[in-house]
């Protein structure tokens, strides 16, 4: 079991109390952690080899206690035997299908017993317009690294393969944008190499284990064999070969130029802290296709989107057809309204003439007021037979109704007074209850006078009678 001391080694610089985010390099069995600003980075090196995720968690806890980072995020650069690299040519396809295609290609690689987590960067194509250099790591190992970081109180923000640092160094070398550059270094008995073009597009990255690089000659042979493979595959020679060896180490292989620099584990860790993650290669981010049911959800969303588009198109067609029908109905209604307006103008004069005639008919045939009508209708059957009405008038006064009844007596003058008295009693009784104002009766003329005047002139005015008064 690995035992770590929670103190920095002798080569560590003084450590400030709070010194920024932590960056760790786990290069096979070497563990180095750095933190702090670029001008004053401090590092902590594990005194014992770190080979498993459990030992990595212990080393992270010790480094956190020693360096005291102010942020609880972790950037991890890793070189591991189970890291694999594969270049994939992309056929012409929509950008939305590339993720699924690369996932399918990553799952078809031979010799993969476990599900893999992968990430990629643009590469130089061979027989297609585009290519991707993908890096694969067993999903179980990636999850174990995340759990180890979480137990140490850190959140694994990025998990970067060591080949990314080699490709950055190759790209930063001066030279043409079309030349091929190979950089290699030796880490814990393993040779790490990467090849890129001058414009930054990767060609390949690989590791050569200890069984094949036991001595300098075998390591050089492996490097030359890799360069020969690149020349055969891409029909272009490797123009520049660089060796990144730590200070005081053995000389570079034959045909390789040495690049000045420390190139030890602490230097690689500082470079990782300085670079960040510009290419986006990150094995710590879970591939969205790994989530259970993600494809079903996406397919459901796609189906719903298609159904929505179809429904929208159908609604637009229906709305357009309805709008055309409404416009046609409006045009028909406007034509009918214009025809009715013209017809109304033609009938306006006859209608005005009929209105005037109706007013005249209404005025001529309007019934009399209700009281005069009732008075005449009620008085007529109550007139004595010897009396003949000549004039009946009734008019409205302030205090009520004023009536006037006039006529003549048609029989012997001796009965005239009785008939007038009977009529007066009728007027003053039920249902009239009127006040009667009758002139006093006069004596009749002598019979001789009546005989002389009979037939020779108008009848004697003594036969006439007049009753007037007020109705209550």
C-alpha positions in Angstrom: 0.0 0.0 0.0 1.3 3.5 -0.9 2.1 5.7 2.1 2.4 9.4 1.5 3.5 12.2 3.8 1.3 15.3 3.9 4.3 17.6 3.5 6.1 18.8 0.4 9.4 17.2 -0.8 12.7 18.9 -0.5 12.6 20.3 -4.0 9.3 22.2 -3.4 9.4 25.9 -3.1 7.7 27.9 -0.3 4.0 27.5 -0.5 1.6 30.4 -0.1 -1.6 29.8 1.9 -4.0 30.2 -1.0 -2.5 29.6 -4.4 -5.1 29.0 -7.2 -6.3 26.0 -9.1 -4.4 22.6 -9.0 -3.0 21.0 -12.1 -1.7 17.4 -11.8 0.3 15.2 -14.2 0.1 11.5 -13.8 2.7 10.2 -16.3 2.6 6.4 -15.9 3.8 6.2 -12.3 5.0 9.7 -11.8 2.7 12.1 -9.9 3.4 15.9 -9.8 1.0 18.6 -8.7 1.4 22.3 -9.3 -0.6 25.3 -8.3 -0.3 29.1 -8.1 0.1 31.9 -10.6 2.4 31.4 -13.6 5.1 33.6 -12.1 5.3 31.7 -8.9 4.1 28.1 -9.4 4.8 25.7 -6.6 4.8 21.9 -7.1 4.5 18.8 -5.1 5.9 15.4 -6.2 4.8 12.1 -4.9 7.7 10.3 -3.1 6.3 6.9 -4.3 5.1 5.5 -7.6 1.3 6.0 -8.3 -0.1 3.2 -10.4 -3.8 2.8 -9.5 -6.8 5.2 -9.1 -6.8 4.4 -5.4 -3.2 5.5 -5.1 -4.0 8.5 -7.2 -6.7 9.5 -4.7 -4.3 9.3 -1.8 -1.7 11.4 -3.8 -4.4 14.0 -4.5 -5.3 14.3 -0.8 -1.7 14.7 0.1 -1.0 17.3 -2.6 -4.1 19.2 -1.6 -3.0 19.3 2.0 0.5 20.5 1.0 -0.4 23.1 -1.7 -3.7 24.4 -0.3 -5.3 25.4 -3.6 -7.9 28.2 -3.4 -10.1 26.5 -6.1 -11.5 23.0 -5.7 -11.2 22.1 -9.4 -8.6 19.8 -10.9 -6.9 19.6 -14.3 -5.3 16.1 -14.9 -2.7 15.3 -17.6 -2.3 11.5 -18.0 0.0 9.1 -19.7 -1.4 5.6 -19.2 -0.9 2.2 -20.9 -4.7 2.0 -21.5 -4.8 5.3 -23.4 -5.3 4.5 -27.1 -5.1 6.8 -30.2 -6.9 6.2 -33.5 -7.2 8.3 -36.6 -10.6 8.2 -38.3 -11.3 9.6 -41.8 -14.7 11.3 -42.0 -16.9 10.8 -45.1 -19.1 13.7 -46.3 -21.9 14.1 -43.8 -23.9 16.6 -41.9 -22.3 18.0 -38.8 -25.1 16.7 -36.7 -24.2 13.1 -37.6 -20.5 13.3 -36.9 -20.8 12.6 -33.2 -22.8 9.4 -33.8 -20.4 8.3 -36.6 -17.4 8.7 -34.4 -19.0 6.9 -31.6 -19.7 4.0 -33.9 -16.2 4.0 -35.2 -14.8 4.1 -31.6 -16.8 1.1 -30.7 -15.6 -0.9 -33.7 -11.9 -0.7 -32.8 -10.4 -4.3 -32.3 -9.2 -5.4 -28.9 -11.6 -3.2 -26.9 -13.2 -5.3 -24.2 -14.7 -2.4 -22.2 -16.9 0.5 -23.2 -14.7 3.5 -24.0 -14.9 7.2 -23.4 -13.4 9.2 -26.2 -12.6 12.7 -27.4 -11.0 14.0 -30.6 -9.2 16.8 -32.4 -8.9 17.6 -36.1 -6.3 15.5 -38.0 -4.8 15.3 -41.5 -7.0 13.2 -43.8 -5.8 10.5 -46.2 -8.7 9.5 -48.4 -11.3 12.0 -47.3 -11.8 15.7 -46.8 -11.7 15.6 -43.0 -10.2 13.4 -40.3 -10.2 13.2 -36.5 -7.6 11.9 -34.2 -9.5 10.3 -31.3 -8.2 9.4 -27.9 -9.9 6.5 -26.0 -9.9 5.6 -22.4 -11.9 2.8 -20.7 -15.0 4.2 -19.2 -14.5 2.3 -16.0 -11.0 3.9 -15.5 -12.4 7.4 -16.3 -15.2 6.9 -13.7 -12.6 5.7 -11.2 -10.5 8.8 -11.7 -13.5 11.0 -11.2 -14.5 9.2 -8.0 -10.9 9.5 -6.7 -10.9 13.2 -7.3 -14.3 13.6 -5.7 -13.1 11.7 -2.6 -10.1 14.1 -2.4 -12.4 17.0 -2.3 -11.7 18.1 -5.9 -13.8 18.2 -9.0 -12.1 16.8 -12.1 -12.6 19.6 -14.7 -10.4 18.2 -17.5 -8.7 14.9 -18.2 -6.1 15.5 -21.0 -4.0 12.9 -22.6 -0.2 13.5 -22.6 -0.2 13.4 -26.4 -1.9 16.8 -26.4 1.2 18.3 -24.8 3.5 16.7 -27.4 1.3 18.0 -30.2 1.4 21.5 -28.7 5.2 21.4 -28.6 5.4 20.1 -32.2 3.1 22.9 -33.4 5.1 25.6 -31.6 8.3 24.7 -33.4 9.4 27.1 -36.1 9.1 26.0 -39.7 6.8 25.7 -42.7 3.0 25.1 -42.2 3.2 22.0 -44.6 6.1 20.1 -43.0 5.6 17.0 -40.9 7.1 17.2 -37.4 7.7 14.2 -35.0 8.4 14.8 -31.3 9.2 12.1 -28.8 10.2 11.7 -25.2 10.8 9.0 -22.7 8.7 8.6 -19.6 9.0 5.8 -17.0 10.3 3.3 -19.5 7.8 4.2 -22.2 8.4 6.2 -25.3 5.7 8.7 -26.1 5.6 10.2 -29.6 3.3 12.4 -31.7 3.4 13.7 -35.2 1.7 16.9 -36.5 1.7 19.1 -39.5 3.0 22.7 -39.3 -0.5 24.1 -39.4 -1.5 22.2 -36.2 -3.4 19.3 -37.7 -2.4 16.1 -36.0 -1.3 12.9 -37.9 -1.0 10.4 -35.1 0.1 9.8 -31.5 1.3 6.5 -29.9 3.1 4.9 -27.1 5.9 2.3 -27.3 6.1 0.1 -24.1 9.1 -1.1 -22.2 9.2 -4.5 -23.9 9.9 -2.9 -27.2 12.2 -0.1 -26.0 14.5 -1.8 -23.6 17.6 -0.2 -25.1 18.5 2.9 -27.0 18.7 1.0 -30.3 15.3 -0.5 -30.0 13.8 2.8 -29.1 15.4 4.5 -32.1 14.2 1.6 -34.3 10.7 2.2 -33.1 10.9 5.9 -33.8 12.2 5.3 -37.3 9.6 2.7 -37.9 6.9 5.2 -37.0 8.3 7.8 -39.3 8.4 5.3 -42.1 4.7 4.4 -41.5 3.8 8.1 -41.7 5.7 8.5 -45.0 4.0 5.4 -46.5 0.5 6.4 -45.3 0.5 10.1 -46.2 3.0 10.0 -49.1 5.0 12.7 -47.4 8.3 12.3 -45.4 8.7 13.4 -41.8 10.6 16.7 -42.3 11.7 17.2 -38.7 12.4 14.8 -35.8 12.8 16.2 -32.3 13.7 14.6 -29.1 12.5 16.0 -25.8 14.9 14.7 -23.2 15.3 15.9 -19.6 18.4 17.6 -18.6 21.3 15.3 -17.9 19.6 12.3 -19.6 21.1 10.2 -22.4 21.7 11.6 -25.8 18.9 11.8 -28.4 18.5 8.9 -30.9 20.3 9.0 -34.2 18.7 11.4 -36.7 16.8 13.4 -34.0 17.5 16.9 -32.9 17.4 17.8 -29.2 15.0 20.6 -28.1 16.3 22.6 -25.2 14.3 22.4 -22.0 13.9 20.6 -18.7 11.3 18.2 -20.0 10.8 16.4 -16.7 7.5 15.6 -14.9 7.4 18.9 -13.1 8.1 20.9 -16.3 5.3 19.0 -18.2 2.9 19.8 -15.3 3.8 23.5 -15.5 3.2 23.4 -19.3 -0.2 21.7 -18.7 -1.2 24.4 -16.2 -0.1 27.1 -18.7 -1.9 25.7 -21.8 -5.4 25.1 -20.4 -7.4 23.1 -22.9 -7.6 25.0 -26.2 -8.3 22.0 -28.5 -11.2 20.8 -26.5 -9.9 17.3 -26.0 -11.2 16.3 -22.6 -11.9 12.8 -21.4 -13.5 13.9 -18.2 -16.6 15.2 -19.9 -19.2 12.5 -20.3 -20.2 11.9 -23.8 -23.9 12.7 -24.1 -24.5 9.5 -25.9 -23.5 7.6 -22.8 -26.4 8.8 -20.8 -29.2 6.1 -20.5 -32.1 6.8 -22.8 -30.4 9.8 -24.4 -30.8 8.5 -28.0 -34.5 7.7 -27.3 -35.0 11.2 -26.0 -33.3 12.8 -29.0 -35.3 10.6 -31.4 -38.5 11.5 -29.6 -37.6 15.2 -29.8 -36.7 14.8 -33.5 -40.1 13.1 -34.1 -41.9 15.7 -32.2 -40.1 18.4 -34.2 -41.0 16.8 -37.5 -44.6 16.4 -36.4 -44.6 20.0 -35.3 -43.3 21.1 -38.7 -45.9 19.0 -40.5 -48.6 20.4 -38.3 -47.4 23.9 -38.9 -47.3 23.3 -42.7 -50.8 21.8 -42.6 -52.1 24.8 -40.6 -50.5 27.2 -43.0 -52.2 25.5 -46.0 -55.5 25.5 -44.2 -55.2 29.1 -43.1 -54.3 30.2 -46.6 -57.3 28.3 -48.1 -59.6 29.8 -45.4 -58.2 33.3 -46.1 -58.9 32.9 -49.8 -62.4 31.8 -49.1 -63.0 34.7 -46.7 -61.7 37.2 -49.3 -64.0 35.7 -51.9 -67.0 36.0 -49.5 -66.1 39.6 -48.8 -65.9 40.5 -52.5 -69.4 38.9 -53.0 -70.8 40.8 -50.0 -69.4 44.0 -51.3 -71.0 43.5 -54.7 -74.4 42.7 -53.0 -74.0 45.7 -50.8 -73.4 48.0 -53.8 -76.5 46.5 -55.6 -78.7 47.0 -52.4 -77.4 50.6 -52.1 -78.4 51.3 -55.7 -81.8 49.7 -55.2 -82.3 51.7 -52.0 -81.6 54.9 -53.9 -84.3 54.0 -56.4 -86.9 53.2 -53.8 -86.2 56.2 -51.5 -88.7 58.5 -53.3 -91.6 56.0 -53.4 -91.0 55.2 -49.8 -91.1 58.9 -48.8 -94.4 59.3 -50.7 -95.8 56.2 -48.9 -94.7 57.6 -45.6 -96.6 60.8 -46.2 -99.7 58.9 -47.2 -99.5 56.8 -44.1 -99.2 59.8 -41.9 -102.4 61.3 -43.6 -104.2 58.0 -43.1 -103.2 57.8 -39.5 -104.2 61.4 -38.9 -107.6 60.9 -40.6 -108.5 57.6 -39.0 -107.2 58.3 -35.5 -110.0 57.6 -32.9 -111.5 60.5 -30.8 -110.4 61.0 -27.2 -111.8 58.3 -24.9 -114.1 60.6 -22.7 -116.0 62.3 -25.6 -116.5 59.0 -27.3 -117.8 57.4 -24.0 -120.1 60.4 -23.4 -121.7 60.3 -26.8 -122.0 56.5 -26.8 -123.6 56.5 -23.3 -125.9 59.4 -23.8 -127.5 58.3 -27.1 -129.6 55.4 -25.8 -130.8 57.5 -22.8 -132.3 60.4 -24.8 -136.1 60.5 -24.5 -138.0 59.7 -27.7 -139.6 63.1 -28.0 -136.3 64.9 -28.1 -134.1 65.2 -31.1 -130.4 66.0 -30.6 -129.0 68.5 -33.0 -125.6 69.2 -31.4 -123.4 67.4 -28.9 -120.1 69.0 -27.9 -117.6 68.2 -25.2 -114.2 69.9 -24.6 -111.4 69.9 -22.1 -111.4 72.6 -19.4 -109.0 73.2 -16.6 -111.3 71.7 -14.0 -112.6 68.8 -16.2 -114.8 68.3 -19.2 -117.4 70.9 -20.4 -120.3 69.5 -22.3 -123.1 71.0 -24.4 -126.3 69.2 -25.6 -128.8 71.0 -27.8 -131.8 69.9 -29.8 -135.6 70.3 -30.3 -138.8 68.8 -29.1 -140.7 67.0 -31.8 -144.3 66.7 -30.1 -146.8 68.7 -28.2 -145.3 71.5 -26.4 -147.0 70.4 -23.3 -144.7 67.4 -23.0 -141.5 69.5 -23.6 -140.8 70.3 -20.0 -141.2 66.7 -18.9 -138.8 65.5 -21.6 -136.2 68.1 -20.7 -136.5 67.3 -17.0 -136.1 63.7 -17.7 -132.9 64.4 -19.8 -131.6 66.6 -17.0 -132.2 63.9 -14.5 -130.4 61.4 -16.7 -127.4 63.8 -17.0 -127.2 64.4 -13.3 -127.6 60.7 -12.4 -125.7 57.5 -12.9 -123.4 57.2 -14.8 -122.7 60.9 -15.7 -123.2 62.7 -12.4 -122.9 65.9 -14.3 -123.8 69.4 -13.3 -126.7 70.6 -15.5 -127.1 74.3 -16.3 -130.5 74.5 -18.3 -132.3 77.8 -19.1 -135.7 78.2 -17.4 -138.6 77.1 -19.5 -140.8 79.7 -21.3 -144.6 79.8 -21.7 -145.7 78.5 -25.0 -147.3 80.9 -27.5 -151.1 81.0 -28.0 -152.5 78.4 -30.3 -153.7 81.0 -32.7 -150.2 82.4 -33.2 -148.9 78.9 -33.8 -151.6 78.2 -36.4 -150.8 81.5 -38.2 -147.2 80.8 -38.4 -147.4 77.0 -39.2 -146.1 76.4 -42.7 -145.3 80.0 -43.2 -141.8 80.1 -41.7 -139.3 78.3 -39.5 -140.6 76.4 -36.5 -140.9 78.2 -33.3 -137.7 78.4 -31.4 -139.6 77.5 -28.3 -139.2 73.8 -29.3 -135.4 74.0 -29.0 -133.6 73.1 -25.8 -130.1 73.5 -24.5 -128.3 71.7 -21.7 -124.7 72.4 -20.6 -122.6 71.8 -17.6 -119.5 70.1 -16.3 -118.6 66.5 -15.9 -116.8 65.6 -12.7 
